[in-house]
């Protein structure tokens, strides 16, 4: 009772729009007009069901019949979402004709909610909250019509997914994104809408994946990568998203096992992903640790024995110079644009992948390590559509079980796979 009295007390100086939500159902015959009108102060925020054809059922329990236009939900949504009231002519011009000669009808179930909840309203602004189907989706402060300070965003289940800092409507300050389990996924800093400053990403177990700095929206300076166990795996420097200088690979004991410099090939692949140009691939600037722990320059004679480097063009392995689809150390058992599966015939000490991820509306590069029974022993999913990216696997327990290595992109590209054998 004390809590209720407290809320009533602080709400006196505020203007509050009702947080109402619900759903409506409508049935319209072919060539009729669909009228969707929701309560004042709310908008249509979703189409749960729509079928133009011969749908069945009663309100809120509609089902698709033998005749159904596949674009029904998309067509209704295009007119209705975000509206308080809308009228739509129901005919073949909008939906197409899913069953010629059959008299059709349209069944619709739509959801609605209050579009926003604006508190402490005045000329300068104040606290703002938005809802979808009664669930809070965002909250923060507005000043002179622009977002300011810390804003929080939530998914449809009410979970916090992002915290963003604004200044005069622009990204300015720390931005945090979270996984569904509430763990921190990424931290990045913005200045006047551009990435500027420290950037960090985290594994599902909370360990740091990588960290580095952005300047003018591009990777610049030293970047460091870690394993899921928190061990150093890879580090080097970027200049305007290009690798520069010496990059070092580390084993599970954090000892250097390889060094790379002169990254023109990889940098060019990232800049001109879809070019048909043939690249001259120079590996003379790649070094590997020998038994005496000295770094020795790449040798074609050792490729496939002590190590294996697979370069890619047009997102497929480049064969020749000792690499065939079936080799003593490995076989390429499946490949195509955007995916490759490698089967190993030798014990592997380390794998590094250089790749590009252009996303598919969201980051989409998946890597799977499987045992001889095709069961997953490790995996990696890209965390961001940034370029270029790297991932290293060097855990002996995982690699000793691995037989198959798979990588799949949606709109990305594999640039190079570096493999070091035991």
Secondary structure, DSSP 8 states (H G I E B T S, - for coil): -HHHHHHHHHTTT-------EEEEEEEEETTSEEEEE--TTEEEEEEEEEEEES-BSSTT--B--SSB-TTHHHHHHHHHTT-SEEEEE-SHHHH--SSTTS--EEEEEEEEEES-EE-S--SSEEEEEEEETTEEEEEEEEETTEEEEEEEEE-TTS-EEEEEEEETTEEEEEEEEE-TTS-EEEEEEEETTEEEEEEEEE-TTS-EEEEEEEETTEE-EEEEEE-TTS-EEEEEEEETTEEEEEEEEE-TTS-EEEEE---HHHHHHHHSTT---------TTEEEE-TTS-EEE--TTTBTTTEEEEEEETTEE--BTTB-SB-SSEEEEEEETTEEEEEESS-EEEEEEEEE---SSS--EEEEEE-TTS-EEEEEE---S-SSEEEEE--HHHHHH--EEEEEESS-EEEEEEEEE-
